[in-house]
Amino acid sequence: MNQVKWMIVFGFLVLVIINSGCSADSKQLTSSEKYTVDTLYNNSLNEWRNTVDSMCVASKDTIYKRAVDSLKIERMAEIEIYFMK
């Protein structure tokens, strides 16, 4: 019974918290505020894009080097087998 009581209290608190975010005084942004938000978003997006691009380039270089090294090792083993005969 105690568990049901806590579930009801928890449910009530969740409803209060959810409804506290809703208000009737939400205002539209002015054009200057929209411009500011857009500028901040674009600057942030550009920074993230640069970071991700540099990570991709570094990852690609690492994968390429590993693939080349793997192929070299494989071919060298084949050459050694060929000359051992």
N, C-alpha and C positions, 0 to 999 in steps of 0.2 A: 504494500500500500504506500509505503514511503517513496518508492521509486516512481509511482504514478504521480504523486504530489510534486516531485522534482521535475518530472517531464512537463507537467502543466505550467509550473513556474518558468521553466526554460522556454517553453513555447510562447508564453506571454512576453517574456523579455525579448525574444527574437522579433515578435510582431511590433513591439514598441520601438526597437532599434530600426527596423525596416521602415516603419512609418515616420520616424523622425527625420529621415532623409528627404521626405517629400514635403515640399512647401509651396505655397501658392505665390510667393513673392519672387519666383525665378524671373530674371530679367534677360532680355536679349543683349548680346554684346554689341557694342558700337563698332563702327567700321575700323576705327583705330585699334581697338582691342582685338578685333579679328585679325588685323594685319600683324599685330604684335605676336599673337598666338601662332599664326601661320609662319612668321619669320623664325620664331623659336623652334617650332617643329621642324622646319626645313634645315636649320642649322644643326639640330640634333641628329636628324636623319643623315645629313652629309657626313658628320663625324662618325656615325656608326657605319656608314657605307665604306668610308676610307679604312676603318679598322677591320671590317670583315674582308674587304678586298686584299689588304696586306696579309691577313691570316690565310686566305686562299692561295695567294702567291707562295707564301712560305710552305704551306702544306703541299702544294703542287711540286715545288722544287724538291722537297724531301721525298715524296713518292717517286718522282722521276729518278732521283739518284739511287734509291733503293732498287728500283726496277732495273736500272743499268747495271748496278753491282750484281744483282741476282743473275742477269743474263751473262755477264762476264764470267762469273763463277761456273755457271752451267756449261758455257762454251769451252772454258779452260778444262773442265773435267772431260768433256767429249774429245778435246784435242789430246789430252793425256792418254785416254783410252785408245785413241787411234794410233798414237806413236808407240804405245806399249806392245802392240801386236807384233 
